[in-house]
């Protein structure tokens, strides 16, 4: 391409020489001058120099801009832990392309880092809100490795703080369950702590009132025993009235506490199929009921979950047995084959559903045994043992369900 341009320039110069030669005066033709184009070529040279200066100026601006961009990218890369080196390229277009590629790479890496930073900020904020009911106030979202490390460290600290309160959270939950507080699953730690504190303060007030009542009664009794010989009849009557009122008030409070505890006791016992003889209305009975309530409340969630799965399985078994009873009727084969297709679809759907439910039940039973170190009792029986015996004693596949192998039509006599 360069040779073509040079050849074209030479050709144009020759044509210019010929044209000028035709226009020269006769005396100049007789004595030709070698410099007759010098003036014209000087003008051309000056124009070329002007263009060259402009090109150099433009090139210098491009180089300066590229250098500033390179320094900016090096600084951005340093903040996110990326070392950038730009090779020395003679062609500015290649240099620009290389810089643009590095810019795109840094932008992608910054987006990845910002995603991690925002994720940490959200988790830290959630942990703080769960613990204290307020957000951490840490909002630095600078895109840098230093900030990312700081956030990662802060996240570990807040997570450890949350985990360190797991036992306390469990104790709070058990306490709140006793008082039938709703929506515990969605309750934050600070809400549980605040609610438990209010309950504890109320219980302390009630206990203090009981202590005051007992002390007042004891004082009255002491006065009666110590000063009975000097008390006037009117004084004795007043003391007697006061004593009876205090006793009545204490009895009312005792009845309220006993009735509420007994109601909660019966409710949770009904869930576990437990029956107790009627307890005497004594303080010892209240202590016993609260102890049983506490023990059962801890297991309630797991028991109810298993109970629902067991009841769901029982419904499926009833549905299958009812279906198989109908399917054994020879009369169903008369008429349209739609009935047979319906049976096939039903078996393909219901049998896998039953097996899935049983698998979940066995898994939950194992968890229950591991957690409480005893088998799951359902109606005074070891449910896992009964379930495994039932599973081992039946015939089941995609086309048939027989609950007892002894009833199988293929059983050898």
C-alpha positions as CSV (number, residue, x, y, z in Angstrom):
1,X,0.0,0.0,0.0
2,X,2.9,2.4,0.9
3,X,4.6,1.7,-2.5
4,X,1.3,2.5,-4.3
5,X,1.0,5.8,-2.6
6,X,4.6,6.8,-3.4
7,X,4.2,5.8,-7.0
8,X,1.0,7.9,-7.2
9,X,2.9,10.9,-5.8
10,X,5.7,10.5,-8.3
11,X,3.2,10.2,-11.1
12,X,1.3,13.3,-10.0
13,X,4.7,15.2,-9.8
14,X,5.5,14.2,-13.4
15,X,2.2,15.3,-14.7
16,X,2.6,18.6,-12.8
17,X,6.0,19.1,-14.5
18,X,4.6,18.5,-17.9
19,X,1.8,20.9,-17.4
20,X,4.0,23.6,-16.0
21,X,6.5,23.0,-18.8
22,X,3.8,23.7,-21.4
23,X,3.0,27.0,-19.8
24,X,6.6,28.4,-19.5
25,X,7.7,31.4,-21.6
26,X,10.0,30.6,-24.6
27,X,13.1,32.1,-23.0
28,X,12.7,29.7,-20.1
29,X,12.2,26.8,-22.4
30,X,15.5,27.7,-24.1
31,X,17.2,28.0,-20.7
32,X,15.2,25.7,-18.3
33,X,15.6,26.2,-14.6
34,X,15.7,23.3,-12.2
35,X,14.0,25.4,-9.5
36,X,10.9,26.4,-11.3
37,X,8.7,24.2,-9.0
38,X,10.6,25.1,-5.8
39,X,8.1,27.7,-4.8
40,X,5.2,25.4,-5.2
41,X,6.8,22.5,-3.4
42,X,7.7,24.8,-0.5
43,X,4.0,25.6,-0.1
44,X,3.2,21.9,-0.2
45,X,5.9,21.1,2.3
46,X,4.6,23.8,4.7
47,X,1.1,22.3,4.4
48,X,2.4,18.9,5.1
49,X,4.3,20.2,8.2
50,X,1.1,21.8,9.5
51,X,-0.8,18.6,9.1
52,X,2.0,16.7,10.7
53,X,2.0,19.0,13.7
54,X,-1.8,18.6,14.1
55,X,-1.4,14.9,13.9
56,X,1.3,14.9,16.5
57,X,-0.8,17.1,18.7
58,X,-3.7,14.8,18.4
59,X,-1.5,11.8,19.0
60,X,-0.1,13.4,22.1
61,X,-3.6,14.0,23.5
62,X,-4.5,10.4,22.8
63,X,-1.3,9.2,24.5
64,X,-1.9,11.4,27.5
65,X,-5.5,10.2,27.8
66,X,-4.4,6.6,27.6
67,X,-1.8,7.2,30.3
68,X,-4.3,8.7,32.6
69,X,-6.7,5.8,32.0
70,X,-3.9,3.3,32.7
71,X,-3.0,5.0,36.0
72,X,-6.7,5.0,36.9
73,X,-7.1,1.3,36.1
74,X,-3.9,0.5,38.0
75,X,-5.3,2.3,41.1
76,X,-8.6,0.6,40.8
77,X,-6.9,-2.8,40.4
78,X,-4.8,-2.1,43.4
79,X,-7.9,-1.5,45.6
80,X,-9.4,-4.9,44.7
81,X,-6.1,-6.8,44.9
82,X,-5.4,-7.1,41.1
83,X,-2.0,-6.1,39.6
84,X,-2.2,-4.6,36.2
85,X,0.7,-4.3,33.8
86,X,0.4,-2.7,30.4
87,X,2.8,-3.9,27.7
88,X,4.6,-1.3,25.5
89,X,2.8,-1.2,22.1
90,X,3.9,0.9,19.1
91,X,0.4,1.0,17.7
92,X,-2.0,3.4,19.5
93,X,-5.1,1.5,18.3
94,X,-3.8,-1.8,19.8
95,X,-2.9,0.1,23.0
96,X,-6.4,1.5,23.2
97,X,-7.9,-1.9,22.7
98,X,-5.7,-3.4,25.4
99,X,-6.7,-0.6,27.8
100,X,-10.4,-1.1,27.1
101,X,-10.1,-4.9,27.7
102,X,-8.4,-4.2,31.1
103,X,-11.2,-1.7,31.9
104,X,-13.8,-4.3,31.2
105,X,-12.0,-6.9,33.3
106,X,-11.6,-4.6,36.3
107,X,-15.3,-3.6,36.0
108,X,-16.4,-7.2,36.1
109,X,-14.1,-7.9,39.1
110,X,-15.4,-4.8,40.9
111,X,-19.0,-6.0,40.4
112,X,-18.2,-9.4,41.8
113,X,-16.6,-7.8,44.9
114,X,-19.5,-5.3,45.3
115,X,-21.9,-8.2,45.3
116,X,-19.9,-9.9,48.1
117,X,-19.7,-6.6,50.0
118,X,-23.5,-6.0,49.8
119,X,-24.1,-9.6,50.9
120,X,-21.9,-9.1,54.0
121,X,-23.6,-5.8,54.8
122,X,-27.1,-7.4,54.6
123,X,-26.1,-10.3,56.8
124,X,-24.4,-8.1,59.4
125,X,-27.4,-5.8,59.4
126,X,-29.8,-8.8,59.9
127,X,-27.6,-10.3,62.7
128,X,-27.5,-6.9,64.5
129,X,-31.3,-6.5,64.2
130,X,-31.9,-10.0,65.4
131,X,-29.8,-9.4,68.5
132,X,-30.4,-5.8,69.4
133,X,-33.5,-4.6,67.4
134,X,-31.4,-2.1,65.4
135,X,-29.0,-2.2,62.5
136,X,-25.2,-2.0,62.9
137,X,-24.8,1.4,61.3
138,X,-21.9,0.0,59.2
139,X,-22.7,1.2,55.7
140,X,-19.2,1.5,54.1
141,X,-19.6,-0.1,50.7
142,X,-16.3,1.0,49.3
143,X,-15.1,-1.5,46.6
144,X,-11.8,-2.6,48.0
145,X,-10.1,-5.7,49.4
146,X,-9.5,-3.9,52.7
147,X,-13.2,-3.1,53.1
148,X,-14.1,-6.7,52.1
149,X,-11.8,-8.1,54.7
150,X,-13.2,-5.8,57.4
151,X,-16.7,-6.8,56.5
152,X,-15.8,-10.5,56.5
153,X,-14.3,-10.1,59.9
154,X,-17.3,-8.2,61.2
155,X,-19.6,-10.8,59.8
156,X,-17.7,-13.6,61.6
157,X,-17.9,-11.6,64.8
158,X,-21.7,-11.0,64.6
159,X,-22.3,-14.6,63.5
160,X,-20.3,-15.9,66.5
161,X,-22.4,-13.6,68.7
162,X,-25.6,-15.0,67.2
163,X,-24.4,-18.6,67.7
164,X,-23.3,-17.9,71.2
165,X,-26.9,-17.1,72.1
166,X,-28.3,-20.3,70.6
167,X,-28.7,-21.9,74.1
168,X,-30.2,-18.8,75.5
169,X,-32.5,-18.5,72.5
170,X,-33.6,-22.1,73.1
171,X,-34.3,-21.4,76.8
172,X,-36.2,-18.2,76.0
173,X,-38.3,-20.1,73.4
174,X,-39.2,-22.8,76.0
175,X,-40.1,-20.1,78.5
176,X,-42.3,-18.3,76.0
177,X,-43.9,-21.5,74.9
178,X,-45.0,-22.1,78.4
179,X,-46.9,-18.8,78.3
180,X,-48.4,-19.6,74.9
181,X,-46.7,-16.7,73.1
182,X,-47.6,-16.9,69.4
183,X,-45.4,-16.5,66.3
184,X,-42.2,-17.7,68.0
185,X,-40.8,-19.0,64.7
186,X,-40.7,-15.5,63.3
187,X,-39.7,-13.7,66.5
188,X,-36.2,-12.1,66.6
189,X,-33.9,-12.7,69.5
190,X,-34.3,-9.2,71.0
191,X,-38.1,-9.6,70.8
192,X,-37.9,-12.9,72.6
193,X,-35.6,-11.4,75.3
194,X,-37.8,-8.4,75.7
195,X,-41.0,-10.5,76.0
196,X,-39.3,-12.9,78.4
197,X,-38.1,-9.9,80.5
198,X,-41.7,-8.5,80.8
199,X,-43.0,-12.0,81.8
200,X,-40.2,-12.4,84.4
201,X,-40.9,-8.9,85.8
202,X,-44.6,-9.8,86.1
203,X,-43.8,-13.1,87.8
204,X,-41.4,-11.3,90.2
205,X,-44.2,-8.8,91.1
206,X,-46.6,-11.7,91.7
207,X,-44.0,-13.5,93.8
208,X,-43.3,-10.4,95.8
209,X,-47.0,-9.9,96.4
210,X,-47.2,-13.5,97.7
211,X,-44.2,-12.9,100.0
212,X,-45.8,-9.7,101.3
213,X,-49.1,-11.6,102.0
214,X,-47.3,-14.5,103.7
215,X,-45.3,-12.1,105.9
216,X,-48.4,-10.1,106.8
217,X,-50.1,-13.4,107.8
218,X,-47.1,-14.4,109.9
219,X,-47.0,-11.1,111.6
220,X,-50.7,-11.3,112.5
221,X,-50.2,-14.8,113.8
222,X,-47.2,-13.7,115.8
223,X,-49.2,-10.8,117.2
224,X,-52.0,-13.2,118.1
225,X,-49.7,-15.6,119.8
226,X,-47.7,-12.9,121.6
227,X,-50.3,-10.3,122.6
228,X,-53.5,-12.3,122.8
229,X,-53.7,-11.5,126.5
230,X,-53.7,-7.7,126.1
231,X,-55.7,-7.5,122.8
232,X,-59.2,-6.1,123.1
233,X,-62.1,-7.9,121.5
234,X,-62.4,-5.3,118.8
235,X,-58.8,-5.6,117.9
236,X,-59.1,-9.4,117.7
237,X,-62.1,-9.1,115.4
238,X,-60.2,-6.7,113.1
239,X,-57.2,-8.9,113.0
240,X,-59.4,-11.9,112.3
241,X,-61.1,-10.1,109.4
242,X,-57.7,-9.0,108.0
243,X,-56.4,-12.5,108.3
244,X,-59.4,-14.0,106.6
245,X,-59.2,-11.5,103.7
246,X,-55.5,-12.2,103.2
247,X,-56.1,-15.9,103.2
248,X,-59.0,-15.5,100.7
249,X,-56.8,-13.4,98.4
250,X,-54.0,-15.9,98.5
251,X,-56.5,-18.7,97.8
252,X,-57.9,-16.8,94.8
253,X,-54.4,-16.3,93.4
254,X,-53.6,-19.9,94.0
255,X,-56.8,-21.1,92.3
256,X,-56.0,-18.8,89.3
257,X,-52.5,-20.2,89.0
258,X,-53.6,-23.8,89.5
259,X,-56.4,-23.6,87.0
260,X,-54.2,-21.9,84.3
261,X,-51.5,-24.5,84.9
262,X,-53.9,-27.4,84.8
263,X,-55.5,-26.2,81.6
264,X,-52.1,-25.9,79.9
265,X,-51.1,-29.3,81.4
266,X,-54.2,-31.0,80.0
267,X,-53.8,-29.4,76.6
268,X,-50.2,-30.6,76.1
269,X,-51.0,-34.0,77.5
270,X,-53.8,-34.5,75.0
271,X,-51.3,-33.9,72.2
272,X,-49.0,-36.7,73.5
273,X,-52.0,-39.1,74.3
274,X,-51.1,-38.9,78.0
275,X,-53.6,-39.5,80.8
276,X,-53.1,-38.6,84.5
277,X,-55.3,-39.1,87.5
278,X,-56.8,-35.9,88.8
279,X,-54.2,-34.1,90.8
280,X,-54.9,-32.6,94.2
281,X,-55.1,-28.8,94.4
282,X,-51.7,-28.4,96.1
283,X,-48.5,-26.4,95.4
284,X,-46.7,-29.7,94.9
285,X,-49.2,-30.5,92.0
286,X,-48.4,-27.1,90.4
287,X,-44.7,-27.9,90.6
288,X,-45.3,-31.3,89.1
289,X,-47.5,-30.0,86.2
290,X,-45.0,-27.3,85.4
291,X,-42.2,-29.9,85.3
292,X,-44.1,-32.1,82.9
293,X,-45.2,-29.1,80.7
294,X,-41.5,-28.0,80.5
295,X,-40.4,-31.5,79.4
296,X,-43.2,-32.0,76.9
297,X,-42.9,-28.5,75.4
298,X,-39.4,-29.2,74.4
299,X,-40.6,-32.2,72.4
300,X,-43.9,-30.8,71.2
301,X,-42.6,-29.5,67.8
302,X,-41.0,-32.8,66.9
303,X,-43.9,-34.8,68.2
304,X,-46.6,-32.8,66.3
305,X,-44.5,-33.0,63.1
306,X,-44.4,-36.8,63.4
307,X,-48.0,-37.0,64.4
308,X,-49.1,-35.1,61.3
309,X,-47.0,-37.4,59.0
310,X,-48.4,-40.5,60.7
311,X,-52.0,-39.3,60.3
312,X,-51.2,-38.4,56.7
313,X,-49.9,-42.0,56.1
314,X,-53.0,-43.5,57.8
315,X,-55.2,-41.5,55.4
316,X,-53.2,-42.8,52.4
317,X,-53.4,-46.4,53.7
318,X,-57.1,-46.1,54.0
319,X,-57.4,-44.7,50.5
320,X,-55.2,-47.5,49.1
321,X,-57.1,-50.3,50.8
322,X,-60.4,-48.9,49.8
323,X,-59.2,-48.6,46.2
324,X,-57.8,-52.2,46.2
325,X,-61.1,-53.5,47.6
326,X,-62.9,-51.9,44.7
327,X,-60.2,-53.1,42.2
328,X,-60.8,-56.8,43.2
329,X,-64.4,-56.6,42.0
330,X,-64.5,-58.6,38.7
331,X,-67.4,-56.4,37.6
332,X,-65.1,-53.5,37.0
333,X,-63.7,-55.3,33.9
334,X,-67.0,-55.0,32.0
335,X,-67.5,-52.1,29.8
336,X,-65.0,-49.4,29.0
337,X,-61.2,-49.8,29.7
338,X,-61.1,-46.3,31.2
339,X,-61.6,-47.8,34.6
340,X,-58.4,-49.9,34.2
341,X,-56.5,-46.8,33.0
342,X,-57.7,-44.9,36.0
343,X,-56.5,-47.7,38.3
344,X,-53.1,-47.7,36.7
345,X,-52.7,-44.0,37.1
346,X,-53.9,-44.1,40.7
347,X,-51.3,-46.8,41.6
348,X,-48.5,-45.0,39.9
349,X,-49.3,-41.9,41.9
350,X,-50.3,-43.2,45.3
351,X,-47.7,-45.9,45.9
352,X,-44.7,-43.6,45.5
353,X,-46.4,-41.0,47.7
354,X,-46.9,-43.6,50.5
355,X,-43.2,-44.7,50.2
356,X,-42.0,-41.1,50.4
357,X,-44.1,-40.4,53.5
358,X,-42.8,-43.6,55.2
359,X,-39.2,-42.6,54.4
360,X,-39.7,-39.2,56.0
361,X,-41.4,-40.8,59.0
362,X,-38.4,-43.2,59.5
363,X,-36.0,-40.3,59.2
364,X,-37.9,-38.2,61.7
365,X,-38.1,-41.2,64.1
366,X,-34.4,-41.7,64.0
367,X,-33.8,-38.0,64.7
368,X,-36.2,-38.2,67.6
369,X,-34.4,-41.2,69.1
370,X,-31.0,-39.5,68.7
371,X,-32.2,-36.3,70.3
372,X,-34.1,-37.7,73.3
373,X,-32.3,-41.1,73.7
374,X,-35.6,-43.0,73.6
375,X,-38.0,-44.4,71.0
376,X,-41.0,-42.4,69.8
377,X,-44.1,-43.7,71.6
378,X,-47.4,-43.4,69.9
379,X,-50.4,-44.6,71.8
380,X,-48.2,-46.4,74.4
381,X,-46.4,-48.3,71.6
382,X,-43.0,-48.1,69.9
383,X,-44.2,-46.7,66.6
384,X,-41.0,-47.3,64.7
385,X,-41.1,-51.0,65.6
386,X,-44.7,-51.3,64.5
387,X,-44.1,-49.5,61.3
388,X,-41.1,-51.6,60.3
389,X,-43.1,-54.8,61.1
390,X,-45.9,-53.5,58.9
391,X,-43.5,-52.7,56.0
392,X,-41.8,-56.1,56.2
393,X,-45.1,-57.9,56.4
394,X,-46.7,-56.4,53.2
395,X,-46.4,-56.8,49.5
396,X,-46.2,-53.6,47.6
397,X,-45.2,-52.6,44.0
398,X,-46.5,-50.5,41.1
399,X,-49.5,-52.9,40.4
400,X,-50.6,-54.2,43.8
401,X,-50.7,-53.5,47.5
402,X,-51.3,-56.2,50.1
403,X,-51.0,-55.2,53.7
404,X,-50.3,-58.7,55.0
405,X,-48.2,-61.3,53.1
406,X,-50.4,-64.1,54.6
407,X,-53.3,-62.7,52.5
408,X,-51.3,-62.9,49.3
409,X,-53.0,-64.9,46.5
410,X,-49.5,-66.1,45.5
411,X,-48.7,-67.4,49.0
412,X,-47.9,-71.1,48.9
413,X,-50.0,-73.2,51.3
